Amino acid sequence: AGIVRLVEQAQASRAPMARLADRYALVFLGITLLLAGGAWWWSGEATRALAVLVVATPCPLILAVPVAVIAGMSRAASLGVLVKTAGALEALAAVTTVVVDKTGTVTSARPEVSEVRPQPGFTSDQVLALAASLDQASGHVAAEALVRAATARGLGLTLPQGVIEEAGRGLSGLVGGVKVVLGGSGYVRSQLLAGEDFARGGIEGGTAVVAVGIDGRAAGLILLSDPLRADAGAAISAFRAGGISRIVMASGDRSDVAEKASASLSLDAVAGDLTPEGKVDLIRRERAGGVVMMVGDGVNDAPALALADVGVAIGARGSAASSEAADVVLLADDLSRLPLACGIARRSRNIARQSAIAGLLLSFGAMVFAAFGYLSPVQGALLQEVIDVAVILNALRALRG
């Protein structure tokens, strides 16, 4: 419910971008009325004003621009990138900053349990079995890793009860009458008995750790490894080559974990320890400096996706909530498709702008001829159709390339 409220607030606070056609329409209307009125006043012939109005075709705006945009959306869809609206495609063409989630977006989203470190008084199997049992109620990728590891060890899992999950922090519940809490170290520590803490010696900096508490005691730490996606580096490089000036990683994991995961990537900034609200604040700050695209896959990313100028959900492996909140859904499990989609969006925008400007200039020239009496209303109507067909055919070029 908290995530839903954040998404609704983010969508309500995001001002719509001015559409390309809207920016030209009022100027064109003013010029048309001025020329028509001026021709009538100067010549005294109402036919000239009528010819100006007939030849003043708005089709470069009401047809050619949407044709170019829809053609771009179709071209992107052929690559496995679903752009939901024409406005999203126009915003995608203007992106200057990319914010990427870590788990499931930059990393493989299939972490594995590398080690279980029980505290004195507990065994590794006991810690893993209770943690995995509780994690059956969670959809987080780390939860899946714990369940897989416990199953691989042949540990019996118990159905949890009374589960309470705090998005981005951890969860707690009863497993066979035992109170279990797991998640980030800070979250788990806040629910332990006074004086209880975890021994973290020998853990390499940047290692993802799930802390486990049992009946108010510090029970152990579960270490996870989550390698980078094979296509992450190529996608970042392609964004750079496409003119993206700033790339930021946002993660709910500890800052050292996020920084370790991004060490081999060419990023401008890394932000860790982010709650869903923290990701929203990050997007709000980045939007002050440019048009922001947020890429994520989890439920926790949904509010940030809704607030960003362009929200991109990894639909192939992500949650339904993120796909619902996003403007763009990556249907293919391939990050390199996103820089290509940005390129398609820019090309479609350029073709749309070219069609609009060329069509309006042709219409303006025809209006001038009509104002001076060189075109009758019937001739103007025929010329208008020629201009319309020309700009629409030009707009269809967005289907190629």
C-alpha positions as CSV (number, residue, x, y, z in Angstrom):
1,A,0.0,0.0,0.0
2,G,2.9,2.3,0.7
3,I,4.4,1.7,-2.7
4,V,1.0,2.4,-4.3
5,R,0.7,5.7,-2.5
6,L,4.3,6.7,-3.5
7,V,3.5,5.8,-7.2
8,E,0.3,7.9,-7.1
9,Q,2.1,10.9,-5.6
10,A,4.9,10.6,-8.1
11,Q,2.6,10.5,-11.1
12,A,0.6,13.5,-9.7
13,S,3.7,15.6,-9.2
14,R,5.2,14.9,-12.7
15,A,4.4,17.8,-15.0
16,P,3.7,16.6,-18.6
17,M,6.3,17.6,-21.2
18,A,5.2,20.0,-23.9
19,R,4.5,18.0,-27.1
20,L,6.2,18.9,-30.3
21,A,3.0,19.7,-32.3
22,D,1.7,21.9,-29.5
23,R,4.7,24.2,-29.6
24,Y,4.2,24.9,-33.3
25,A,0.4,25.0,-33.5
26,L,-0.4,28.4,-31.9
27,V,2.4,30.2,-34.0
28,F,1.1,28.6,-37.2
29,L,-2.5,29.6,-36.3
30,G,-1.5,33.2,-35.7
31,I,0.4,33.5,-38.9
32,T,-2.5,32.0,-40.9
33,L,-5.1,34.4,-39.5
34,L,-2.8,37.4,-40.0
35,L,-2.1,36.5,-43.6
36,A,-5.8,35.8,-44.4
37,G,-7.0,39.0,-42.7
38,G,-4.2,41.0,-44.3
39,A,-4.9,39.7,-47.8
40,W,-8.6,40.5,-47.4
41,W,-7.9,44.0,-46.1
42,W,-5.2,44.8,-48.7
43,S,-7.1,43.5,-51.7
44,G,-10.7,43.8,-50.7
45,E,-11.3,40.3,-52.1
46,A,-12.7,37.7,-49.7
47,T,-11.6,35.0,-52.1
48,R,-8.0,35.6,-51.3
49,A,-8.6,35.2,-47.6
50,L,-10.5,32.0,-48.4
51,A,-7.6,30.7,-50.5
52,V,-5.2,31.4,-47.7
53,L,-7.3,29.5,-45.2
54,V,-7.8,26.5,-47.6
55,V,-4.1,26.2,-48.3
56,A,-3.1,26.6,-44.7
57,T,-2.8,22.9,-44.0
58,P,-2.3,21.8,-40.4
59,C,-1.6,18.2,-41.5
60,P,2.2,18.5,-40.9
61,L,1.2,18.8,-37.2
62,I,-1.9,16.7,-36.9
63,L,-0.7,13.9,-39.2
64,A,3.0,14.0,-40.0
65,V,4.2,14.4,-36.5
66,P,2.1,11.5,-35.0
67,V,3.0,9.3,-38.0
68,A,6.7,9.8,-37.3
69,V,6.2,9.2,-33.6
70,I,4.1,6.1,-34.1
71,A,6.5,4.8,-36.7
72,G,9.3,5.2,-34.1
73,M,7.2,3.4,-31.5
74,S,6.7,0.5,-34.0
75,R,10.4,0.4,-34.8
76,A,11.3,0.3,-31.1
77,A,8.7,-2.5,-30.5
78,S,10.4,-4.6,-33.2
79,L,13.5,-4.5,-31.0
80,G,11.6,-5.6,-27.9
81,V,11.2,-2.1,-26.4
82,L,7.5,-1.3,-25.7
83,V,6.9,2.5,-25.6
84,K,3.5,3.0,-24.1
85,T,2.7,6.5,-25.4
86,A,3.8,9.0,-28.0
87,G,4.7,11.4,-25.2
88,A,7.1,8.8,-23.7
89,L,8.9,8.5,-27.1
90,E,9.4,12.2,-27.3
91,A,10.7,12.3,-23.7
92,L,12.9,9.3,-24.5
93,A,14.5,11.3,-27.3
94,A,15.4,14.1,-24.9
95,V,17.0,12.0,-22.1
96,T,20.3,13.4,-20.7
97,T,20.6,11.4,-17.5
98,V,20.1,7.7,-16.9
99,V,19.5,6.3,-13.4
100,V,19.8,2.5,-13.2
101,D,18.8,0.2,-10.3
102,K,21.5,-2.3,-9.3
103,T,19.9,-5.7,-8.5
104,G,18.2,-7.1,-11.5
105,T,19.1,-4.3,-13.8
106,V,22.9,-4.0,-13.8
107,T,23.5,-7.3,-12.0
108,S,22.3,-10.7,-13.1
109,A,19.3,-10.6,-10.6
110,R,20.2,-14.2,-9.7
111,P,22.4,-13.9,-6.6
112,E,23.7,-17.0,-5.0
113,V,24.4,-17.8,-1.4
114,S,28.2,-18.0,-1.1
115,E,28.5,-18.5,2.6
116,V,26.4,-18.8,5.8
117,R,28.1,-17.5,9.0
118,P,26.2,-18.5,12.1
119,Q,26.6,-16.7,15.4
120,P,27.6,-18.8,18.5
121,G,24.7,-21.0,19.5
122,F,23.3,-21.5,16.0
123,T,24.2,-23.7,13.1
124,S,24.5,-22.7,9.4
125,D,21.7,-25.1,8.4
126,Q,19.4,-23.8,11.1
127,V,20.0,-20.1,10.1
128,L,19.5,-20.9,6.4
129,A,16.4,-23.0,6.9
130,L,14.6,-20.5,9.0
131,A,15.6,-17.5,6.8
132,A,14.6,-19.4,3.6
133,S,11.3,-20.4,5.2
134,L,10.5,-16.8,5.9
135,D,11.7,-15.7,2.5
136,Q,9.1,-17.9,0.8
137,A,6.7,-15.0,1.5
138,S,9.0,-12.4,-0.4
139,G,9.4,-11.8,-4.1
140,H,12.8,-10.3,-3.7
141,V,15.6,-11.8,-5.8
142,A,17.7,-12.3,-2.7
143,A,14.8,-14.3,-1.2
144,E,14.8,-16.6,-4.2
145,A,18.6,-17.2,-3.6
146,L,18.0,-18.3,0.0
147,V,15.2,-20.6,-1.0
148,R,17.3,-22.2,-3.8
149,A,20.3,-22.7,-1.4
150,A,18.1,-24.3,1.3
151,T,16.5,-26.6,-1.2
152,A,19.9,-27.6,-2.7
153,R,21.0,-28.5,0.8
154,G,17.9,-30.7,1.3
155,L,16.6,-28.5,4.2
156,G,13.0,-28.7,5.0
157,L,11.1,-25.4,4.7
158,T,8.2,-24.4,6.9
159,L,5.3,-22.1,5.8
160,P,5.7,-18.8,7.6
161,Q,2.9,-16.9,9.3
162,G,2.3,-13.3,10.2
163,V,4.8,-12.0,7.8
164,I,5.4,-8.3,7.8
165,E,7.6,-6.9,5.0
166,E,9.1,-3.4,4.9
167,A,9.9,-2.6,1.3
168,G,13.6,-2.2,0.7
169,R,14.5,-3.0,4.3
170,G,13.5,-6.6,5.3
171,L,10.8,-8.8,6.7
172,S,9.8,-10.6,9.9
173,G,7.4,-13.4,10.8
174,L,6.9,-16.6,12.6
175,V,8.4,-19.9,11.3
176,G,7.3,-22.9,13.3
177,G,6.5,-20.7,16.3
178,V,10.0,-19.1,16.1
179,K,10.2,-15.3,15.6
180,V,12.5,-14.7,12.6
181,V,13.6,-11.3,11.2
182,L,15.9,-10.9,8.2
183,G,17.1,-8.1,5.9
184,G,19.7,-5.3,6.1
185,S,21.9,-5.3,9.2
186,G,20.4,-2.1,10.5
187,Y,16.8,-3.3,10.1
188,V,17.5,-6.6,11.8
189,R,19.6,-5.0,14.6
190,S,16.7,-2.6,15.4
191,Q,14.6,-5.7,16.3
192,L,17.1,-7.6,18.4
193,L,17.5,-7.7,22.1
194,A,19.7,-5.0,23.7
195,G,23.4,-5.9,23.4
196,E,22.9,-8.3,20.5
197,D,25.0,-7.6,17.4
198,F,26.7,-9.4,14.5
199,A,30.3,-10.4,14.2
200,R,31.3,-9.1,10.8
201,G,35.0,-9.8,10.9
202,G,36.6,-11.1,7.7
203,I,33.8,-10.1,5.4
204,E,35.2,-8.4,2.3
205,G,33.9,-4.9,1.7
206,G,31.2,-4.7,-0.9
207,T,29.8,-8.2,-0.2
208,A,26.0,-8.4,-0.1
209,V,24.9,-9.6,3.3
210,V,21.5,-10.7,4.7
211,A,21.4,-10.5,8.5
212,V,19.2,-13.0,10.3
213,G,17.7,-12.6,13.8
214,I,16.0,-15.5,15.7
215,D,13.9,-14.9,18.8
216,G,15.5,-11.5,19.4
217,R,19.1,-12.8,19.0
218,A,21.6,-12.2,16.3
219,A,21.6,-15.6,14.6
220,G,23.9,-15.2,11.6
221,L,24.9,-13.6,8.3
222,I,24.2,-15.0,4.9
223,L,26.7,-13.8,2.2
224,L,25.5,-13.4,-1.4
225,S,27.3,-12.9,-4.7
226,D,25.5,-11.2,-7.6
227,P,27.7,-10.8,-10.7
228,L,27.2,-8.1,-13.3
229,R,25.0,-8.8,-16.3
230,A,27.1,-9.7,-19.3
231,D,25.5,-6.8,-21.3
232,A,25.8,-4.1,-18.6
233,G,29.1,-2.7,-19.7
234,A,28.2,-2.6,-23.3
235,A,24.9,-0.8,-22.5
236,I,26.6,1.9,-20.4
237,S,29.2,2.5,-23.2
238,A,26.3,2.7,-25.8
239,F,24.5,5.3,-23.6
240,R,27.7,7.3,-23.5
241,A,28.1,7.1,-27.3
242,G,24.5,8.1,-27.7
243,G,25.1,11.4,-25.9
244,I,23.9,10.6,-22.4
245,S,25.9,12.9,-20.2
246,R,25.2,11.4,-16.7
247,I,24.7,7.8,-15.6
248,V,23.9,7.0,-11.9
249,M,23.4,3.8,-10.1
250,A,20.7,3.7,-7.4
251,S,20.5,0.7,-5.0
252,G,18.8,-0.3,-1.8
253,D,21.9,-2.3,-0.9
254,R,24.6,-0.9,1.3
255,S,26.8,1.8,-0.4
256,D,29.9,-0.4,-0.3
257,V,28.0,-3.2,-2.1
258,A,26.7,-0.9,-4.7
259,E,30.1,0.7,-5.3
260,K,31.8,-2.8,-5.6
261,A,29.2,-3.8,-8.2
262,S,29.8,-0.7,-10.2
263,A,33.6,-0.7,-10.0
264,S,34.1,-1.9,-13.6
265,L,31.4,0.4,-15.0
266,S,31.9,4.0,-16.2
267,L,29.4,5.7,-13.9
268,D,29.2,9.3,-12.7
269,A,27.7,8.5,-9.3
270,V,26.6,5.6,-7.1
271,A,23.9,5.9,-4.4
272,G,23.3,3.1,-1.9
273,D,21.2,2.4,1.2
274,L,18.2,3.8,-0.7
275,T,14.6,3.1,0.4
276,P,11.8,3.5,-2.2
277,E,11.4,7.1,-0.9
278,G,15.2,7.6,-1.2
279,K,15.1,6.6,-4.9
280,V,12.2,9.1,-5.4
281,D,14.3,11.9,-3.8
282,L,17.3,10.9,-6.0
283,I,15.1,11.1,-9.2
284,R,13.8,14.5,-8.1
285,R,17.3,15.8,-7.6
286,E,18.5,14.5,-11.0
287,R,15.5,16.0,-12.8
288,A,16.7,19.4,-11.7
289,G,19.7,19.0,-14.0
290,G,18.1,17.4,-17.1
291,V,15.6,14.9,-18.5
292,V,15.9,11.6,-16.5
293,M,15.3,8.0,-17.5
294,M,15.0,5.6,-14.6
295,V,15.6,1.9,-15.3
296,G,14.5,-0.7,-12.8
297,D,12.7,-4.0,-12.3
298,G,11.4,-4.3,-8.7
299,V,8.4,-3.3,-6.8
300,N,10.6,-0.9,-4.9
301,D,11.5,0.9,-8.1
302,A,7.9,1.6,-9.1
303,P,7.6,5.1,-7.4
304,A,10.9,6.2,-9.0
305,L,9.8,4.9,-12.4
306,A,6.6,6.9,-12.1
307,L,8.4,10.1,-11.2
308,A,11.1,10.0,-13.8
309,D,10.6,11.7,-17.1
310,V,10.9,8.3,-18.7
311,G,10.5,5.2,-16.5
312,V,11.8,1.9,-18.0
313,A,10.8,-1.4,-16.5
314,I,12.7,-4.7,-17.2
315,G,9.6,-6.5,-18.1
316,A,11.3,-9.8,-19.0
317,R,12.2,-10.5,-15.3
318,G,10.7,-7.6,-13.3
319,S,7.6,-7.1,-11.3
320,A,4.1,-6.3,-12.6
321,A,4.1,-3.1,-10.4
322,S,7.2,-1.7,-12.1
323,S,5.8,-2.5,-15.5
324,E,2.5,-0.8,-14.7
325,A,4.3,2.4,-13.4
326,A,6.8,2.6,-16.2
327,D,6.4,4.5,-19.5
328,V,8.6,2.0,-21.4
329,V,8.8,-1.8,-20.9
330,L,11.9,-3.7,-22.0
331,L,10.4,-7.0,-23.2
332,A,13.7,-8.5,-24.3
333,D,16.1,-9.4,-21.5
334,D,18.8,-7.3,-23.1
335,L,19.9,-3.9,-21.8
336,S,21.7,-3.0,-25.0
337,R,18.2,-2.5,-26.6
338,L,17.7,0.6,-24.5
339,P,20.4,2.7,-26.1
340,L,19.1,1.6,-29.5
341,A,15.6,2.7,-28.4
342,C,17.0,6.1,-27.4
343,G,18.6,6.4,-30.9
344,I,15.3,5.5,-32.5
345,A,13.4,8.0,-30.4
346,R,15.9,10.8,-31.4
347,R,15.7,9.9,-35.1
348,S,11.9,9.8,-34.9
349,R,11.8,13.2,-33.2
350,N,14.2,14.7,-35.8
351,I,12.0,13.3,-38.7
352,A,8.9,14.6,-37.0
353,R,10.4,18.0,-36.5
354,Q,11.7,18.0,-40.1
355,S,8.3,17.0,-41.4
356,A,6.5,19.7,-39.3
357,I,8.9,22.5,-40.2
358,A,9.1,21.6,-43.9
359,G,5.3,21.2,-44.2
360,L,4.7,24.5,-42.4
361,L,7.2,26.3,-44.6
362,L,5.6,24.9,-47.7
363,S,2.2,25.9,-46.4
364,F,3.4,29.4,-45.5
365,G,4.8,29.8,-49.0
366,A,1.5,28.7,-50.5
367,M,-0.4,31.1,-48.3
368,V,1.8,34.0,-49.5
369,F,1.0,33.0,-53.1
370,A,-2.7,32.8,-52.2
371,A,-2.6,36.1,-50.5
372,F,-1.2,37.8,-53.6
373,G,-3.9,36.2,-55.8
374,Y,-1.8,33.5,-57.5
375,L,-3.8,30.6,-56.1
376,S,-7.6,30.1,-56.2
377,P,-9.3,28.2,-53.4
378,V,-9.6,25.1,-55.5
379,Q,-5.9,25.2,-56.5
380,G,-5.1,25.8,-52.9
381,A,-7.0,22.7,-51.9
382,L,-5.1,20.6,-54.4
383,L,-1.8,22.0,-53.4
384,Q,-2.6,21.3,-49.7
385,E,-3.1,17.6,-50.5
386,V,0.3,17.5,-52.2
387,I,2.0,19.0,-49.2
388,D,0.2,16.6,-46.9
389,V,1.2,13.5,-48.8
390,A,4.8,14.7,-49.1
391,V,5.3,15.3,-45.3
392,I,3.5,12.0,-44.4
393,L,5.7,10.0,-46.7
394,N,8.7,11.7,-45.2
395,A,7.5,10.9,-41.7
396,L,7.2,7.2,-42.6
397,R,11.0,7.1,-42.8
398,A,11.0,6.7,-39.1
399,L,10.1,3.0,-39.7
400,R,13.5,2.4,-41.1
401,G,17.1,2.7,-39.8
